Amino acid sequence: MDKIAKDVGDIQSRLLDHRPVINAEIRYFMREFEEKRGYRESRLLENINKSVLETNEQMPPANFEDMKHQLSDINKRLDAANHMAERVQQRELEAQQGTQLKANMEQLKEDWAEFLKEQQRLKEEVDEEHARAVGQLSTKYNEKKKELAKFTL
């Protein structure tokens, strides 16, 4: 009777307990998958890494060109401001040499005050443009970083 119970238990475990067979199949599948797929994944990761490096190399020149263009615009405005300052100084010298020194001095003071106001306004415009440009570049770099982060994941 004991042998029959053992045989029945053995038959039952073989019929109903499939874990050993399933575990063996899983190990076989994993081994095959890793051998066949492993090299393909590493090549894919290498290609992504190459494209990220190429993108990093290509981005700065375009951005440097943008900054160079903006700096040239700022330089032109500064040249104009220097020209205006030279004109004011020339007027001051002419006024000192003339017979209407006092009247001319008052006019120059008013002109100088207007010039300073204009310079302040121009400075604020340049500062605003610079802040916008910095904001745009920051946004652009952040977007590129996000895109690069997507590729690295």
C-alpha positions in Angstrom: 0.0 0.0 0.0 2.9 2.3 0.8 4.4 1.7 -2.6 1.1 2.5 -4.3 0.7 5.8 -2.4 4.3 6.7 -3.4 3.6 5.8 -7.0 0.4 7.8 -7.0 2.2 10.8 -5.5 5.0 10.5 -8.0 2.5 10.3 -10.9 0.6 13.2 -9.5 3.7 15.4 -9.1 4.8 14.5 -12.7 1.4 15.3 -14.1 0.6 18.4 -12.1 4.0 19.9 -11.1 5.6 21.4 -14.2 8.0 23.8 -12.4 11.2 21.8 -13.2 10.4 21.7 -16.9 9.3 25.3 -17.0 12.5 26.4 -15.2 14.6 24.5 -17.7 12.8 26.0 -20.6 13.2 29.5 -19.1 17.0 29.0 -18.7 17.3 27.7 -22.2 15.4 30.7 -23.6 17.4 33.2 -21.6 20.7 31.7 -22.8 19.6 31.7 -26.4 18.2 35.3 -26.1 21.4 36.6 -24.6 23.6 35.0 -27.2 21.6 36.1 -30.2 20.5 39.5 -29.0 23.4 40.6 -26.8 25.7 41.8 -29.5 22.9 43.6 -31.4 22.1 45.6 -28.2 25.7 46.6 -27.7 26.0 47.7 -31.3 22.8 49.8 -31.0 24.2 51.4 -27.8 27.5 52.2 -29.6 25.6 53.8 -32.5 23.6 55.9 -30.2 26.7 57.0 -28.4 28.4 58.0 -31.7 25.3 60.1 -32.7 25.3 61.9 -29.3 29.0 62.7 -29.7 28.5 64.0 -33.2 25.6 66.1 -32.1 27.7 67.6 -29.3 30.4 68.4 -31.8 28.1 70.1 -34.2 26.0 72.2 -31.8 28.5 74.8 -30.4 29.6 76.4 -33.8 26.0 77.3 -34.6 25.5 78.8 -31.2 28.8 80.6 -31.3 27.8 82.1 -34.6 24.6 83.4 -33.0 26.5 84.9 -30.1 29.0 86.4 -32.5 26.2 88.0 -34.5 24.6 89.4 -31.4 28.0 90.8 -30.2 28.6 92.5 -33.5 25.2 94.2 -33.1 26.1 95.4 -29.6 29.4 96.6 -30.9 27.7 98.7 -33.6 25.5 100.3 -30.9 28.5 101.0 -28.7 30.3 102.7 -31.7 27.2 104.9 -32.3 27.2 105.8 -28.6 30.9 106.7 -28.8 30.3 108.8 -31.8 27.5 110.7 -30.0 29.9 111.2 -27.0 32.6 112.6 -29.3 30.1 115.0 -30.9 29.0 116.2 -27.4 32.7 116.8 -26.5 33.3 118.6 -29.7 30.3 120.9 -29.1 31.7 121.5 -25.6 35.0 122.7 -27.0 33.4 124.9 -29.6 31.1 126.5 -27.0 34.0 127.2 -24.6 35.9 129.0 -27.4 32.9 131.1 -28.5 31.6 134.4 -27.1 28.4 132.9 -25.8 30.1 130.6 -23.3 27.4 130.7 -20.6 24.5 130.1 -22.9 26.3 127.3 -24.7 27.3 125.7 -21.4 23.6 125.5 -20.3 22.6 124.0 -23.6 25.5 121.5 -23.4 24.4 120.5 -19.9 20.9 119.9 -21.2 22.2 117.9 -24.2 24.5 115.9 -21.9 21.5 115.1 -19.6 19.5 114.0 -22.6 22.5 112.0 -23.9 22.8 110.2 -20.6 19.1 109.4 -20.6 19.4 108.1 -24.1 22.5 106.1 -23.1 20.6 104.6 -20.2 17.7 103.7 -22.4 20.0 102.1 -25.0 21.8 100.3 -22.2 18.5 98.9 -20.9 17.5 97.8 -24.4 20.8 96.0 -24.8 20.5 94.4 -21.4 16.9 93.2 -22.3 18.1 91.8 -25.6 21.0 90.1 -23.9 18.6 88.6 -21.3 16.3 87.4 -24.0 19.2 85.9 -26.0 20.5 84.2 -22.8 17.0 82.8 -22.1 16.7 81.5 -25.6 20.1 79.9 -25.6 19.3 78.4 -22.2 16.0 77.0 -23.4 17.7 75.7 -26.6 20.5 74.0 -24.6 17.9 72.5 -22.1 15.9 71.1 -25.0 19.1 69.6 -26.5 20.0 68.1 -23.1 16.5 66.5 -22.9 16.9 65.1 -26.4 20.3 63.7 -25.5 18.9 62.3 -22.3 16.2 60.5 -24.3 18.9 58.9 -26.5 21.0 57.8 -23.6 18.1 56.0 -21.9 
